[in-house]
Amino acid sequence: MNPLLDFSGLPRFADIRTEHITPAVQQLLAENRKLIDGIREDTGTPDWENFVQPMTDANERLYRAWGQVSHLNAVVNTPELREAYNANLSLITQYYAELAQDQALFEKFKQLRNSKEFESLSSARKKIIENELRDFRLGGAELPPEKKERFLHIQEELSALGSRFNDNLLDATNKFALHVENADELAGIPDDVLQTAREIAEKDGLSGWKFTLHAPSYLPLMQYANNRGLREKMYRAYSTRASEIGTSETGTTAPLINGAANLDNAPLISKILQLRKEEAQLLGFDCYAEVSLATKMASTPKQVLDFLGELAARARPYAEQDLRELRQFAADKLQLKAVEAWDLAYLSEKLRLDRYAFSEQEVKQYFPETSVLPGMFRLVENLYGVVIAPVEAVDVQLWHPDAKLFNITDTGGNLIGRFYLDLYARPGKRGGGWMDDAISRRRSGSEGTGEHHIQAPVAYLTCNFSAPVRVDGQTRPALFTHDEVITLFHEFGHGLHHLLTQVEDLGVSGIHGVEWDAVELPSQFMENFCWEWEVLRDMTGRVDSLLQGRSLRETRPAPLPAPDGSANAVSAGRVDSLLQGSSLRETRPAPLPAPDSEHIPRELFDKMLAAKNFQSGLQMLRQIEFALFDMHLHSDFDPNGEKTAQQMLDEIREQVAVIIPPKFNRFPNSFSHIFGGGYAAGYYSYKWAEVLSADAYSLFEESSAGKVISPENGARFRNEILAVGGSRPALESFIAFRGREPKIDALLRHNGMAAA
């Protein structure tokens, strides 16, 4: 049996071969079209049981099968897999586009909406029907035939262009590597980073060290390398990925030659924007931003731009002060009068060390994966009354030795859901962090027979952290920076939104049906716990103490989020934000007991807390810059005019930014959130949802009595936010939890910008 057609349990990753993809897609599409033909021809009155449920069942099978292919394409990409993926992507896109334009199905949904049965449906099912009617309109169902055909072609082309954008970025990232043989050039770079670089070189049969543009290699080099020339070479390569500019190991930039320019994403950006504009106009909208906002909390581009403008006005004075301090420090302590883009992360780390007397590298020693994961799981168990345990790898098929599977159960042992973790960066894996759904919670069965089954949800949680390395003959657990811990919590927050839903109808279960500018609420909410002493004390242990006298049973400890790729989320790590502009038999060992001295010292934690808002003005302004660029591109930018997207970004930077990147910087060419993901005219969602998440977390702060881990508040958050999924508007869910509408105060306070 084709493993992609086996829906009896978890995906059979070890059995899936490239040659399975096309037959599975063809069979599922044929079955679905046959079913839809029958539904279309049925002259009876449509109801949930004879109309909505059969279509849901059929489309879920296709969604699950294609989801496995998409996941593999993202985490173990090969030329063969990519070819099969792209060949079938057009078929999948065509099917869904045709479905969204089907006039007969649209009429049946309208008939059901206006029937007496509609009034007897649950609120969740009513919302599904309302969402379907909205999506039919946004899918072109009301267009005349000739415009429907053009709309369909636009959807197919946009899908192919988005996939090509991501392929180019992955290939460009993999294409560059910097080989260094002189150890003197590497002063300042942490030992674990050097060890990984040496292992990469050895795998390629080289002496010395090999550095790549993958985050675990690139970011610490930019942050710690004393060699300014080395930092410049890496920055030039990173900031010109997938562009018309190529970077050599000497650090020089020049137009690409010899056919390598086929990785340039600029022509794709232009075409994507043109097609989105045309799509919007076909639907009767003025711009694509209006199309995007039709499914979000925010209602108009002006509302979003006003929101971002208010935040920018708040953040700019702090950003200007941050930059003045950085330049003054560079001049006074390092005799550096001209600060360049490749100096920012390095100088920031030096300034942090000088001001707060600790470094990221020092903190990292207290965040080994073998302590962080159990600690994070204990937090979630205490908050939500669940139990998290690893699944023996012999009982499950995985796509890579790095991947692992965990169960979430209630305290009685009843399965709630499962999640896969894949933590480490590697060639062939898309950058960044994200959560995606493998299987969604739903009730399956027949209302007529009364036989039902609740399908347990399953999530993919993916990150790109440094893998464990061997030091002095011992395998050292992966060490996380505090920013990476925050990313881990962020993606797990997305996962919990998917896994802890209690909704039993697929269209609004978990993250389904949630407004895109609210979907980041649970993920950003989880980030706040990374700044609590009671949490960090329980999830840290100095790695040297953990290794001493122990024989670690596993060489690849347990794993875990981008633009936001998919619901994809997105690590917005401090350094990354400054620079841009992503059959195993082991089990997770029991949490390692440690005396108090092995946990992170309170003194170090206090220093971290004091530095929490270090350069927060620069960070916030940078994210606002990205969001403004995205919203302006999709609202008042003319994609058919002479101005390019890069020029549009340059203008926004002149108005908003306090740090202007070099002219050769090609940030748009790697902005996969909006050109290869789901955040087009939606990148503002991160800040919009941060207002919600900060305000939600403030309830825990207000009622904590010194402790924020409150099972009572956790149960309230689970019941009013996580459990309801998309079954009601996000604002209603927030008010049900918080008792009022959201306020911006907590966001400003958390960022050290308390309202004046």
C-alpha positions in Angstrom: 0.0 0.0 0.0 1.2 3.5 -0.8 2.2 4.9 2.6 0.8 8.3 1.7 -2.6 6.7 1.5 -2.5 5.1 4.9 -4.6 7.2 7.2 -4.9 4.6 10.0 -2.3 6.3 12.2 0.8 8.4 12.2 2.7 9.1 9.0 4.9 6.3 7.8 7.9 8.5 7.1 10.5 5.6 6.8 8.4 4.0 4.0 7.7 7.1 1.9 9.6 7.3 -1.3 9.6 10.0 -4.0 7.8 7.6 -6.4 4.9 7.4 -4.0 4.0 11.1 -4.3 2.5 11.4 -7.8 0.3 8.2 -7.6 -1.0 9.2 -4.2 -1.9 12.8 -5.3 -3.5 11.6 -8.5 -5.6 9.0 -6.7 -6.8 11.4 -4.0 -7.6 14.1 -6.5 -9.6 11.6 -8.6 -11.5 10.3 -5.5 -12.3 13.9 -4.4 -13.5 15.0 -7.7 -15.8 12.0 -8.0 -17.2 12.7 -4.6 -17.7 16.4 -5.4 -19.4 15.5 -8.7 -21.9 13.4 -6.8 -22.6 16.1 -4.2 -23.0 18.7 -7.0 -25.6 16.5 -8.8 -27.5 15.7 -5.6 -30.8 17.6 -5.8 -31.7 17.0 -2.2 -31.6 19.7 0.5 -28.0 20.1 1.7 -27.3 19.5 5.4 -24.2 18.9 7.5 -24.3 15.1 7.2 -24.9 14.7 3.4 -22.9 17.8 2.3 -20.3 19.3 4.6 -19.1 16.2 6.3 -18.3 14.1 3.2 -16.4 17.0 1.7 -14.5 17.5 5.0 -13.6 13.9 5.1 -12.3 13.9 1.5 -10.3 17.1 1.8 -8.7 16.0 5.1 -7.3 12.9 3.4 -5.7 15.1 0.7 -4.5 17.6 3.3 -2.8 15.0 5.4 -1.1 13.2 2.5 0.1 16.4 1.0 1.1 17.7 4.4 3.6 14.9 4.8 5.1 15.7 1.4 5.4 19.4 2.2 7.0 18.6 5.6 9.6 16.3 4.0 10.3 18.9 1.4 11.0 21.4 4.2 13.2 19.2 6.5 15.0 16.7 4.2 15.0 18.5 0.9 16.6 16.6 -2.0 16.6 17.4 -5.8 14.4 14.4 -6.4 11.9 15.3 -3.7 11.8 18.9 -4.7 11.0 17.9 -8.3 8.2 15.7 -7.3 6.9 18.3 -4.8 6.8 21.1 -7.4 5.3 18.8 -10.1 2.4 18.0 -7.9 2.0 21.4 -6.2 0.4 22.8 -9.3 -2.2 20.0 -9.3 -3.0 20.6 -5.6 -3.3 24.3 -6.2 -5.5 23.8 -9.2 -7.8 21.6 -7.2 -8.3 23.9 -4.3 -8.7 26.9 -6.7 -11.4 25.1 -8.7 -13.1 24.1 -5.5 -13.2 27.7 -4.3 -14.8 28.7 -7.6 -17.4 26.0 -7.8 -20.7 27.8 -8.2 -22.8 24.7 -7.4 -21.0 24.1 -4.1 -21.2 27.8 -3.3 -25.0 27.8 -3.8 -25.4 24.7 -1.6 -23.5 26.5 1.2 -25.8 29.5 0.8 -28.8 27.2 0.8 -27.6 25.6 4.0 -26.9 29.0 5.6 -30.4 30.1 4.9 -32.1 26.9 6.1 -33.8 26.1 9.3 -31.1 23.5 10.1 -28.5 26.2 10.3 -30.1 27.6 13.4 -29.9 24.2 15.1 -26.1 23.8 14.4 -23.5 24.4 17.0 -21.7 27.8 17.0 -18.6 26.1 15.7 -20.4 24.6 12.7 -22.1 27.9 12.1 -18.7 29.6 12.0 -17.4 27.0 9.6 -20.3 27.7 7.2 -19.8 31.5 7.4 -16.0 31.1 6.8 -16.8 28.9 3.8 -19.0 31.5 2.3 -16.4 34.2 2.8 -13.7 32.0 1.3 -15.8 31.2 -1.8 -16.1 34.9 -2.4 -12.4 35.4 -1.9 -11.7 32.4 -4.1 -13.5 33.9 -7.1 -16.8 32.0 -6.9 -18.8 35.1 -7.9 -16.7 35.9 -10.9 -17.9 35.5 -14.5 -16.4 32.4 -16.3 -13.6 34.3 -18.2 -12.4 36.0 -15.0 -12.6 32.7 -13.1 -10.2 31.1 -15.5 -7.8 34.0 -15.2 -8.1 33.9 -11.4 -7.3 30.2 -11.4 -4.2 30.7 -13.5 -3.1 33.4 -11.0 -3.4 31.0 -8.1 -1.4 28.3 -9.8 1.3 30.8 -10.8 1.5 32.3 -7.3 1.9 28.9 -5.8 4.7 28.0 -8.1 6.5 31.3 -7.6 6.3 31.0 -3.8 7.8 27.6 -3.9 10.5 28.8 -6.3 11.3 31.7 -3.9 11.9 29.3 -1.0 13.9 26.9 -3.2 16.2 29.7 -4.3 16.7 30.9 -0.8 17.6 27.4 0.5 20.0 26.8 -2.4 21.6 30.2 -2.0 22.1 29.6 1.7 23.6 26.2 1.1 25.8 27.5 -1.8 28.1 29.7 0.3 30.6 28.4 2.8 33.7 30.1 4.2 36.7 27.8 4.7 39.3 29.0 7.3 42.6 27.3 8.0 44.4 29.8 10.2 43.2 29.6 13.8 44.4 33.1 14.4 41.6 34.4 12.3 39.0 32.9 14.6 39.7 34.6 17.9 36.7 35.2 20.0 34.5 32.6 18.4 33.1 30.1 21.1 34.6 26.6 21.3 31.4 24.8 20.6 30.9 26.8 17.4 34.5 26.1 16.3 34.0 22.4 17.0 30.9 22.3 14.8 32.8 24.2 12.1 35.6 21.7 12.3 33.3 18.8 12.0 31.7 20.3 8.9 35.1 20.8 7.4 36.1 17.2 8.2 32.9 15.8 6.6 34.0 17.6 3.4 37.6 16.2 3.7 39.0 19.6 4.6 41.4 20.7 7.3 40.6 23.8 9.4 37.1 25.1 9.9 34.1 25.6 7.6 31.4 28.2 8.3 28.0 28.4 6.6 25.1 30.8 6.4 22.9 28.6 8.6 21.9 30.4 11.8 23.9 28.2 14.3 27.1 28.9 12.3 26.4 32.5 11.1 25.0 34.2 14.1 27.6 33.4 16.7 30.4 34.2 14.2 28.8 37.7 13.7 28.4 38.1 17.5 31.8 36.9 18.7 34.4 37.0 16.0 37.1 39.6 16.7 38.1 39.4 13.0 36.2 42.3 11.4 37.1 41.2 7.9 35.7 37.8 8.6 32.4 39.3 9.8 32.2 41.5 6.7 32.6 38.5 4.4 29.9 36.6 6.1 27.5 39.6 6.3 27.9 40.3 2.6 27.1 36.7 1.8 24.2 36.5 4.1 22.6 39.8 3.1 22.8 39.1 -0.6 21.4 35.6 -0.6 19.1 34.8 -3.6 20.0 38.1 -5.3 21.8 39.3 -8.4 24.9 39.9 -6.3 27.3 37.1 -5.5 29.8 37.0 -2.7 33.2 35.2 -2.8 35.3 34.0 0.1 37.4 37.1 -0.2 34.3 39.1 0.8 33.9 40.9 -2.5 30.4 41.4 -4.0 29.7 41.5 -7.7 26.9 40.6 -10.2 26.5 36.9 -10.6 27.9 35.2 -13.7 28.0 31.8 -15.4 24.2 31.2 -14.9 24.2 31.4 -11.1 21.8 34.3 -11.4 18.9 31.8 -11.7 18.7 32.0 -7.9 17.9 35.7 -8.0 14.5 36.2 -6.3 14.0 39.8 -7.4 12.2 38.9 -10.7 10.0 36.6 -8.6 9.1 39.3 -6.2 8.1 41.6 -9.0 5.9 39.0 -10.6 4.3 37.9 -7.2 3.3 41.5 -6.5 1.9 42.0 -9.9 -0.2 38.8 -9.7 -1.5 39.7 -6.2 -2.6 43.1 -7.4 -4.4 41.6 -10.3 -6.1 39.0 -8.0 -7.3 41.8 -5.8 -8.7 43.8 -8.6 -10.5 40.8 -10.1 -12.2 40.4 -6.7 -13.2 44.0 -6.6 -10.7 45.2 -4.1 -8.3 48.1 -4.5 -5.3 46.3 -3.3 -4.1 42.9 -2.1 -3.9 44.1 1.5 -7.7 44.4 1.5 -7.9 40.7 0.4 -5.6 39.7 3.2 -7.4 41.6 5.9 -10.7 40.1 5.0 -9.8 37.1 7.2 -8.1 39.1 10.0 -8.9 41.1 13.1 -7.7 44.3 11.6 -10.2 45.6 9.0 -8.3 48.1 6.8 -4.7 48.9 5.7 -5.1 52.3 7.3 -5.9 50.7 10.6 -2.8 48.6 10.4 -0.6 51.5 9.3 -1.9 53.7 12.1 -1.2 50.9 14.6 2.4 50.5 13.3 2.9 54.3 13.2 1.9 54.6 16.8 4.3 51.9 17.8 7.1 53.4 15.7 6.6 56.8 17.4 6.9 55.1 20.8 9.9 53.0 19.8 12.0 55.6 17.8 13.3 57.6 20.8 14.5 54.4 22.4 16.0 53.2 19.2 17.9 56.4 18.7 19.2 56.2 22.3 20.3 52.6 21.7 22.2 53.6 18.6 23.9 56.5 20.3 25.1 54.3 23.1 26.4 51.7 20.7 28.4 54.2 18.7 29.7 55.9 21.8 30.9 52.5 23.1 32.5 51.6 19.8 34.4 54.9 19.8 35.4 54.9 23.5 36.2 51.3 24.1 37.2 49.9 20.7 38.4 53.1 18.9 35.9 52.3 16.1 34.6 55.5 14.7 32.6 54.2 11.7 30.1 51.4 12.7 29.2 49.1 9.8 26.4 46.6 9.5 28.8 43.7 10.2 29.8 45.3 13.5 26.4 45.6 15.0 26.0 42.2 16.6 29.6 42.1 17.7 29.4 45.5 19.3 26.1 44.8 20.9 27.5 41.7 22.6 30.6 43.7 23.8 28.3 46.4 25.1 26.1 44.0 26.9 29.1 42.4 28.5 30.5 45.8 29.6 27.2 47.1 31.0 25.7 44.0 32.5 28.8 41.8 33.2 27.6 38.7 31.4 27.7 37.3 27.9 25.4 35.2 25.8 28.0 32.5 25.8 28.1 32.4 29.7 24.3 32.1 29.8 24.4 29.3 27.1 26.3 27.0 29.4 23.2 26.8 31.7 20.8 25.8 28.9 21.7 22.3 27.7 18.8 20.7 25.8 18.7 17.9 28.4 17.6 20.4 31.0 15.6 22.8 28.9 13.1 20.4 27.4 12.2 18.6 30.6 11.8 22.0 32.3 9.6 23.4 29.5 7.5 20.3 29.7 7.1 20.5 33.5 5.9 24.1 33.1 3.2 23.1 30.6 2.2 20.2 32.7 1.8 22.4 35.7 -0.1 25.1 33.8 -2.5 23.0 31.9 -2.8 19.7 33.9 -1.3 17.5 31.2 1.5 14.9 31.1 4.2 14.9 28.4 6.3 11.8 27.7 8.5 10.6 24.8 7.4 7.8 22.5 9.9 5.0 22.1 11.5 5.6 18.7 11.2 1.9 17.8 7.4 2.3 17.8 7.3 5.2 15.3 8.7 6.1 11.9 10.8 9.3 11.7 12.3 11.2 8.8 15.7 11.8 10.4 17.7 10.6 13.5 17.3 14.1 15.0 13.5 13.9 15.1 11.5 12.6 18.1 7.9 12.1 19.0 6.1 12.9 22.3 2.7 12.2 23.6 0.5 14.6 25.6 -2.0 12.9 27.9 -4.3 14.0 30.6 -3.5 13.0 34.2 -5.5 9.8 33.7 -3.3 8.7 30.8 -5.9 9.4 28.1 -4.2 10.6 24.9 -4.7 14.3 24.0 -2.3 14.7 21.1 1.2 14.1 19.8 4.0 16.3 18.6 7.2 15.7 16.6 10.4 17.7 17.5 13.2 18.4 15.0 15.6 20.8 16.5 18.9 21.0 14.7 20.0 22.8 11.5 21.4 20.7 8.7 21.8 20.9 4.9 18.5 20.3 3.1 16.4 21.8 5.9 14.6 25.1 5.5 15.9 27.8 7.9 14.0 29.3 10.8 11.5 27.8 13.2 7.8 26.8 12.6 4.9 24.7 13.7 2.7 22.9 11.3 -0.2 20.5 11.7 0.2 16.9 10.7 -3.2 15.7 11.9 -6.1 17.8 13.3 -8.5 17.1 16.1 -12.0 16.2 14.8 -14.9 13.9 15.4 -15.3 11.4 12.7 -18.2 8.9 12.2 -21.8 9.1 11.4 -24.6 11.1 13.0 -27.0 8.4 11.7 -25.3 5.4 13.3 -24.1 7.3 16.4 -20.6 5.8 16.0 -18.0 8.4 16.6 -14.2 8.6 17.0 -12.2 11.6 18.2 -9.0 12.0 16.2 -6.1 13.1 18.3 -4.1 16.1 16.8 -0.5 15.8 15.8 1.9 18.7 15.3 5.4 19.2 13.7 7.6 21.6 15.7 10.8 22.5 13.8 13.8 24.7 14.7 17.3 25.2 13.5 19.6 25.1 16.5 23.1 23.8 16.9 23.4 20.1 17.3 25.3 18.3 20.0 29.1 18.1 19.5 31.8 15.8 20.8 34.2 17.5 23.3 37.1 15.6 24.8 35.6 12.3 23.7 32.2 13.0 25.2 29.0 14.0 23.4 28.0 17.3 24.8 24.3 18.1 24.8 23.1 20.8 22.5 23.5 24.2 24.2 20.8 26.9 23.6 21.1 30.6 23.8 18.4 32.3 25.8 17.0 33.7 22.5 16.8 30.1 21.2 15.0 29.0 24.4 12.5 31.8 23.6 12.1 30.5 20.1 11.5 27.0 21.5 8.8 28.3 23.8 7.3 30.3 20.9 6.9 27.3 18.7 5.6 25.1 21.5 3.0 27.7 22.1 1.8 27.3 18.5 1.9 23.6 19.1 -0.3 23.8 22.2 -2.8 25.9 20.4 -3.2 23.0 17.9 -2.9 20.2 20.4 -5.1 21.4 23.3 -8.1 22.3 21.3 -11.4 20.8 22.3 -13.2 21.7 19.1 -14.4 18.6 17.2 -15.1 20.2 13.8 -12.1 20.3 11.5 -12.6 23.8 10.0 -12.2 25.6 13.4 -10.2 23.0 15.4 -6.9 24.2 16.8 -5.3 26.9 14.6 -7.8 26.4 11.8 -10.1 29.3 11.4 -8.2 31.6 13.7 -7.6 35.1 12.4 -4.0 35.3 11.2 -3.2 38.4 13.3 -4.4 36.5 16.4 -2.7 33.2 15.7 0.6 34.4 17.3 -1.2 35.0 20.7 -0.5 31.6 22.2 3.1 31.5 20.9 4.1 34.9 22.1 2.3 34.3 25.3 4.6 31.4 26.0 7.7 33.5 25.5 7.0 35.5 28.6 7.8 32.5 30.9 11.4 32.6 29.7 11.9 35.6 31.9 10.6 34.1 35.1 13.0 33.0 37.9 10.8 30.1 39.0 10.8 28.8 35.4 14.5 29.3 34.5 15.7 27.8 37.8 13.7 24.7 37.1 14.9 24.3 33.5 18.7 25.0 33.7 21.7 23.0 34.7 25.3 23.8 33.9 26.5 21.5 31.2 29.8 20.7 32.8 28.0 19.5 35.9 25.6 17.4 33.9 28.5 15.8 32.0 30.7 15.1 35.0 30.6 11.5 36.0 27.8 10.7 33.6 27.5 8.5 30.5 24.9 10.2 28.4 22.6 7.6 26.8 21.8 9.6 23.7 23.9 11.4 21.2 21.1 13.6 19.8 19.0 14.8 22.8 15.3 15.6 22.2 14.2 18.3 19.6 11.8 21.4 18.9 9.8 27.1 15.7 9.6 31.1 11.4 8.3 33.9 8.5 6.7 32.5 10.5 7.0 30.2 7.9 3.5 28.0 7.6 1.6 29.1 10.7 5.0 29.3 10.9 6.4 31.0 13.0 9.3 32.6 13.5 12.1 33.1 15.6 12.7 36.8 16.1 16.0 36.4 17.9 17.8 39.6 19.0 20.9 39.1 16.8 19.0 37.8 13.8 16.7 40.8 13.9 19.7 43.2 13.8 21.5 41.4 11.0 18.6 40.9 8.6 17.6 43.9 7.3 15.7 30.5 9.1 15.5 3.6 12.9 16.4 5.5 16.1 16.3 3.6 19.4 17.1 6.3 21.9 14.7 7.8 24.4 14.8 11.1 26.3 16.6 10.4 29.6 14.9 11.2 32.9 15.5 14.8 34.0 19.0 14.9 35.6 18.9 15.7 39.3 21.1 18.6 40.2 21.9 20.5 43.4 21.1 24.2 43.5 24.6 25.1 42.5 24.0 23.5 39.0 21.1 25.7 38.2 21.6 29.2 36.7 22.8 31.5 39.6 20.3 34.1 40.8 22.9 36.7 40.2 23.3 35.8 36.5 19.5 35.7 36.1 19.2 39.2 37.7 21.7 40.4 35.1 19.7 38.9 32.3 16.6 40.5 33.6 18.3 43.8 33.8 19.4 43.4 30.2 16.0 42.2 29.0 15.2 45.4 27.2 18.7 45.9 26.0 18.3 47.5 22.6 14.6 46.9 22.6 14.0 50.1 20.7 16.2 48.9 17.9 14.5 45.5 17.9 11.0 46.9 17.8 11.7 49.5 15.2 13.3 46.8 13.0 10.2 44.6 13.1 8.0 47.6 12.5 10.1 48.4 9.4 9.5 44.9 8.1 5.7 45.2 8.8 5.5 48.6 7.1 7.3 47.4 4.1 4.9 44.4 3.8 1.8 46.5 4.2 2.9 49.3 1.9 4.0 46.8 -0.8 0.5 45.3 -0.7 -1.5 48.5 -0.4 -0.1 51.6 -2.1 2.8 50.2 -4.1 2.5 50.0 -7.9 4.0 46.6 -8.9 3.8 47.6 -12.6 5.6 50.9 -12.1 9.3 51.7 -12.3 10.0 51.6 -8.6 11.2 48.2 -7.3 10.4 46.5 -4.0 14.0 47.2 -2.9 13.6 50.9 -3.6 10.3 50.9 -1.7 12.1 49.4 1.3 14.9 52.0 1.0 12.2 54.8 1.2 10.6 53.2 4.3 14.0 52.9 6.0 14.7 56.6 5.4 11.4 57.4 7.1 11.5 54.9 10.0 14.8 53.2 10.6 17.7 54.6 12.6 20.1 52.0 11.1 20.4 52.1 7.3 21.9 48.9 5.9 24.5 49.0 3.1 23.3 49.6 -0.5 24.2 46.0 -1.4 21.8 44.5 1.3 19.0 42.6 -0.5 16.7 41.8 2.4 13.5 41.5 0.3 15.1 38.6 -1.6 15.1 36.5 1.6 11.8 37.8 3.1 10.2 34.4 2.8 7.4 35.2 5.3 5.6 37.4 2.7 6.9 35.9 -0.6 7.1 32.2 0.2 4.9 31.9 3.3 1.5 33.0 4.6 2.3 36.5 5.9 1.6 38.6 2.8 0.0 41.9 4.1 0.1 40.1 7.5 3.6 40.6 8.9 2.1 43.2 11.2 0.4 40.2 13.0 3.5 39.7 15.2 3.1 43.1 16.8 -0.7 43.0 16.7 -0.7 39.7 18.5 2.0 40.8 20.9 -0.4 43.4 22.3 -2.8 40.5 22.9 -0.2 38.2 24.4 1.4 40.8 26.7 -2.0 41.8 28.0 -3.0 38.2 28.5 0.2 37.4 30.4 -0.3 40.5 32.6 -3.2 38.6 34.2 -0.7 36.0 35.4 1.6 38.8 36.7 -1.2 40.6 38.5 -2.5 37.6 40.3 0.8 35.8 40.9 1.5 36.6 44.5 5.1 36.2 43.5 4.6 33.1 41.3 3.3 33.2 37.7 2.8 29.4 37.4 -0.8 29.5 38.3 -2.8 26.3 37.4 -6.0 28.4 37.9 -5.0 31.0 35.3 -3.5 28.3 33.2 -6.9 26.4 33.1 -8.6 29.7 32.2 -6.2 30.4 29.3 -6.5 26.8 28.1 -10.3 26.9 28.2 -10.9 30.3 26.7 -8.0 30.6 24.2 -6.5 27.3 23.4 -9.5 25.0 23.7 -11.8 27.0 21.5 -9.5 27.2 18.5 -11.2 29.2 15.7 -14.7 28.4 16.8 -15.4 32.0 17.7 -13.8 35.4 16.8 -10.4 35.9 18.5 -11.5 39.1 20.2 -14.4 37.3 21.9 -12.0 34.6 23.1 -9.6 37.3 24.5 -12.4 39.1 26.3 -13.7 35.8 27.7 -10.2 35.3 29.2 -9.2 38.8 30.2 -12.6 40.2 31.0 -12.1 43.2 28.8 -10.7 44.3 25.4 -7.0 44.4 24.9 -4.8 47.3 25.9 -1.3 48.2 24.7 0.1 49.1 28.1 1.6 45.6 28.9 3.4 45.5 25.5 5.0 48.8 26.2 5.9 47.9 29.8 7.4 44.5 28.7 9.6 46.4 26.2 10.7 49.1 28.7 8.6 51.7 26.9 5.9 52.3 29.5 3.2 54.8 28.3 4.0 58.3 29.3 
